[in-house]
Amino acid sequence: EFRRRFQQEVQAAQRVQGLYTAPVIDSDTESAQQWLATAYVPGPSLAAAVAEHGPLPVPAILLLIAGMAEALHVIHGAGIVHRDLKPSN
């Protein structure tokens, strides 16, 4: 069951092609140790940035929300529902 679900997750992630999403670089769903590699996205999580620097200025929040909206649009366009959207991601 895990293997089948992991293969579905990899296929779904490969369908997502957006400016604000991390592309899948490679994967192996057949080996004993299944894995998925995505492009590295440098920087802290939103939760870490707010914890370190305090509330973000409004212009930064507006840019962040615009990027998130674009990413979610691409994700939903690929037929995926993101079920784990939170500041610590």
N, C-alpha and C positions, 0 to 999 in steps of 0.2 A: 504493500500500500504506500509506504513512504517513497519508494523508488518512482512509482507512477505519478504521485503528486509532485515530486521534485522535477520530473521531466516536464510536467505541465507548467510549473513555475518558470523553468528555463525557457520554454517555448514562448510563454507570455512575455517574459522580459525581453526576448529577442525581437518581439514585434514593436516594442516601444522605441521610437526614434525621434528624440526631441532635443532642442537646444539646452533645456534645463533638466535633462535626465542623464544618468550615467549609463553609457552603452555597455552591452555585454561584450567582453573581449573574447572569452572562450569558456568552455564547460566540458564536463565529462559526466554523463548520466549513466554510463554503463559499468564503470569500474566499481570495486568494492567501496572505495572512498569517493562518493560523488562530490563534485564541486562546481562552483560557478564563480567566474572572475569578471568584475566590472571595472570600468575605468576608475582611477583614483580621483576623488574630488577633495582637494585640499581645503583646510579650514575647520573651524570648530562647529559644533552643532549650535542651533539657535539657543538652546538652553544654556550651553557653556558660555556663549558670547554675552548673554544677558546676565548670567551669574558673575562674570568677570567685569563687565563694563556698565551694568545697569541697563535701564530701558533704552531701546534704540530710538534715534531721532525719527520723526515722522517721514522724512524723505526716504530713509533707509527702509522703513517698514513698507512704504508704498512700493518700492522696487522689489522687495522680498515677496510681497503678496502677488505682484504681477508675475514674477518668475514662477511662483508656486501654482498660480492659476494656469499658466501656460503648460507647465509640467503635468498637472492633473488633466488638462484638456487632452494632451497627447496620450496619457495613460488611459483615460476613459475611451478615447477614440480607438485604442487597440483592444477594447472590450474588457478592460481590467478595472476592478474596483480596488483602490488602495485602502487597506483596512488597518494600517498602522501609521497614520500620519500624526506626528507629535514633535514638539520642539527638540527632544533629545535625539531625533534621527538626523 
